[in-house]
Amino acid sequence: MEANRSKSSTTGAEVPSLLANVEVSHLDGFDTTTPAPSPHPPLSPRTQQQLNQDDATRPTGRVRPLDRVTHRSDAAIPQFDSPFQPPGSRHAPHVSISLPSSPTGFSEHHLPPHAGGDGAELHRLSRTSAADEAERPPMHHAGRTSKVMFRSQPIPGGVPAHMGGRMNSRAGRTMNRGRYDSFKTFSGKLERQITHLAGGGVPVNTPEEEEVGDAISGERTASLAPNVDRFFAALEGPELDKLKSSEALVLPSDKKWPFLLRFPVSTFGMCLGVSSQAILYKTIATAPPTEFLHVSLKVNLVLWFIAVTLMSIITAVYACKIVFFFEAVRREYYHPVRVNFFFAPWIACMFLAMGVPPSIVAELPGWLWYALMAPMLCLELKIYGQWMSGGDRRLSKVANPSNHLSIVGNFVGALLGASMGLKEGPLFFFGVGMAHYAVLFVTLYQRLPTNATLPKDLHPVFFLFVAAPSVASMAWAKITGEFGVGAKLAYFIAMFLYASLAVRINFFRGINFSLSWWAYTFPMTGAGIASIRYATVVDNTFTRGLSLGLSLLATLTVTGLFATTMVHAFIFRNLFPNDIAIAITHKKIRPIMELEQRSNDDDSRSGSSTTTKDIEAGPTAAVAPES
């Protein structure tokens, strides 16, 4: 016992008094052990010297018993001959290897033999160990055979740290790319190949990435080109451009989409406003009622060049959208409101033809009219046929003030053709436009219950009511050669509608700016031009003042919209927000809460029916044993 005390004192450790006073000398084999060979290889002299230095610098203060308790998962068996480990001693770090559930679990596919260095040695040892275990007889103890139990820890799944960031970034690129691939003409594959061949540094996609991208693209493809009922169910507002709170999008709503996807066809409304101003100032410079203003034709020349430049830029950008995001263009075409803006490019071209300065072209060629009216005729056959067919796109269902754009094109074409000296063609389009304008006018006035897009309050879209009769009065005057009774009737209708909107100007407050407002500027310009034509026939102070006032109001409106557009484009940078109207789902996606509520209702309904059956079967079950 004294030897034990002296031994503990030499180590510098203090044994608790309770253990120091225990008499254990009469117990056989209590403090004796049989030295066992250590499974770990001996430490090198340099490592042993480093461990000794660490022990020397370690503080020798007494450690509380609670701090000496090690977590179960961190406990390690000390590799010493004595079961008592002196304080301050250290052992070599060990490596934990997860073993298979059986000795035969070591197979050639776990450790490849071609691995060099330690890998080849482990492979050889594993095969030798498996062979020895297979030949070793079972252990016998107390007359029975015991099986060897192998317990191993599962290897946690995951990827190395240096590979995680790369895989996450690649997966993120694949998911984001897959979101927009369904709107791309080439599904994004041709674009990535061209970028890679050009040295853009884009890595070649693995088969797994291609499979994920194709799956996303296939899922999105099913949601393309929703029917007209789906547009009315998912969107709201007079232009059907606002998503309802209960709907979801197929594109991320928290990210800014590619520019071409955010570039709507309604941008051509800017061309309508500026090009109509070129016609206005050409008329002011040459008409007798406004000669006293002494406006030069140079103003018409400047405005015409601005309109041509603007038209060229917008046409080039939208042509790129057709090439690279054709599916998005197709969705705009199926949109019950956006489809009317497909007439805007051709109307703007006719405005440019009528507003061309005399110094550039004195007389327009006849083939130009046929080239511009051919696509107009194709669109009208499609749209008017749907109105008359009685299907999902019948006029009583899709009627909207923006439908006037499809009507105005007929009158503008008739005016252009009559100005070029044509007879039959302009009269044909004037008759077609007048017939459908009468039907549309009555339909919009009725406000049928199916007209869900018509707002309760006024909106700038209602100015399109003024466009058709204003242009029709000038077209009929050009066809007949005089501003007669028919032209005056159309002009008076336009002035009445204009006045009915002007006296309710307060209702237009609080409406957010959008690019489609530009399509509502040319009706005001058309009313000013028609007033100048009327003042030529009925020349007095009132008609001159009216024509001058309407022309000035139209100019101020276009100037204000141009300034507002520049502010939103270059200062606020929100001129082209995400185009919600083209990103709705093909079918309504039920919210999770709604699905859970429906599931709970079904469970409660089935539970109540089961309880009812048990109650009904209860008396029968109770009487059955007695019989």
Secondary structure, DSSP 8 states (H G I E B T S, - for coil): -HHHHHHHHHTT----HHHHT---TTSTTSS-------SS----HHHHHHHHHHHHHS------GGGG---GGG------SSSS--TT------------SSGGG--TTTS-TT--THHHHHHHHHHHHHHHHHHS--EEETTEEE--------------HHHHHHHHHHHHHHHHHHHHHTTSSSTTHHHHHHHHHTT-------HHHHHHHHHHHHHHHTTSS--HHHHHHHEETTTT-EE-TT--BSS-TTS---GGGG--GGGGHHHHHHHHHHHHHHHHHH-GGGGGG---HHHHHHHHHHHHHHHHHHHHHHHHHHHH-HHHHHHHHHSTTGGGGGGHHHHHHHHHHHT--TTT-SS--HHHHHHHHHHHHHHHHHHHHHHHHTSTT-HHHH--GGGHHHHHHHHHHHHHHHHTT--HHHHHHHHHHHHHHHHHHHHHHHT-TT-TTS-SS--GGGGHHHHHHHHHHHHHHHHHTS--HHHHHHHHHHHHHHHHHHTTGGGGTT----GGGGGGHHHHHHHHHHHHHHHHHS-SHHHHHHHHHHHHHHHHHHHHHHHHHHHHHHTS--SS---GGG-B-SS----HHHHHHHHHHHHHHHHHHHHHHHHHHHHHHHHTTT-
